[in-house]
Amino acid sequence: MALKRYLTEMGMGVDVHGGDYTKAAKRAVSDAIRHSSINFFPHIEYTRDDMQLIVKVGAQKPELIDTDAVANEFPYGDVTIQTELGGLDVPAENGQDLMVVVNVVVLVCFAG
């Protein structure tokens, strides 16, 4: 059964020191979901537990992201994390530190 998209949320997260891509990705998820309140459940036949969340995560080193840790940031729904090249790395002037910027898009879908 095909998924239908009901909501798209965007977020950005940064690890200012240390180059931790997972930390930045978790912050991006928090940024995306903390600004929304989904109020349409009384008007549709689905519950929040029926949500299929497709989370696209963009980082310069997507292979360093702990996708399970990022998925655990969501309080409900079936979460699929898809990492890809994106975001931004900003090295310190002295080359001894790294700021990483990670972007996420959260697609809230239901089977239907």
C-alpha positions in Angstrom: 0.0 0.0 0.0 1.4 3.4 -1.0 2.2 6.0 1.7 0.4 9.4 1.6 2.3 12.4 2.9 0.4 14.5 5.4 3.1 16.8 6.8 6.6 17.9 6.1 8.8 19.4 8.8 12.4 20.7 8.4 15.1 21.2 11.0 18.7 22.1 11.4 21.1 21.0 14.1 24.7 21.9 14.9 27.4 20.4 17.0 29.5 23.6 17.5 32.6 21.8 18.9 33.7 18.2 18.4 32.3 17.2 15.0 29.6 14.8 16.3 27.3 14.2 13.4 24.8 12.2 15.5 24.5 15.0 18.1 23.9 17.5 15.3 21.3 15.2 13.7 19.4 14.7 17.0 19.4 18.5 17.4 18.0 18.8 13.9 15.2 16.4 14.6 14.4 18.3 17.8 14.3 21.5 15.8 11.9 20.0 13.3 9.4 18.5 15.7 9.4 20.9 18.6 7.7 23.6 16.5 4.7 21.5 15.6 1.6 20.2 17.1 -0.3 17.7 15.0 -4.0 18.3 15.6 -5.6 16.5 12.7 -6.0 13.1 14.4 -9.7 13.6 15.5 -10.5 14.3 11.8 -8.8 11.3 10.2 -9.0 7.5 10.8 -5.4 7.2 11.9 -3.7 7.6 15.3 -0.2 9.0 16.0 1.0 5.4 16.3 0.0 4.8 12.7 2.4 7.5 11.5 5.2 6.4 9.1 8.0 8.8 9.6 10.6 9.1 6.9 13.5 11.1 8.1 16.0 12.3 5.5 19.3 13.4 7.2 21.9 15.4 5.3 25.5 15.5 6.6 29.0 15.8 5.1 29.8 12.3 6.6 26.4 10.6 6.8 28.1 7.2 7.5 29.1 8.6 11.0 25.4 9.1 12.1 24.0 6.6 14.6 20.6 6.2 12.9 19.1 4.3 15.9 20.0 7.2 18.2 18.3 9.6 15.8 15.2 7.4 15.5 14.9 7.4 19.3 14.3 11.1 19.3 10.7 10.5 18.0 8.1 9.8 20.7 5.9 7.7 18.4 5.4 6.4 14.9 7.4 4.0 12.8 10.6 5.8 12.0 12.9 5.2 9.0 16.1 7.1 8.8 17.7 7.8 5.4 21.1 9.5 5.5 22.7 11.2 2.6 25.4 13.7 1.7 24.4 17.3 2.7 24.9 19.7 5.6 28.1 21.6 6.2 31.5 21.1 7.9 33.2 24.2 9.3 36.7 23.5 10.5 38.3 25.8 13.1 40.9 28.2 11.9 43.6 26.2 13.8 42.3 22.9 12.3 41.9 21.3 15.7 38.1 21.5 16.0 35.1 20.9 13.7 31.6 22.4 13.7 29.1 20.3 11.8 25.7 21.4 10.5 23.1 18.7 9.8 19.8 19.2 8.1 16.7 16.9 8.3 13.4 16.7 6.6 10.7 14.7 8.5 7.9 13.3 6.2 4.8 12.3 8.2 3.0 9.7 6.1 0.1 7.2 6.5 -0.6 4.1 4.6 -3.5 4.7 2.3 
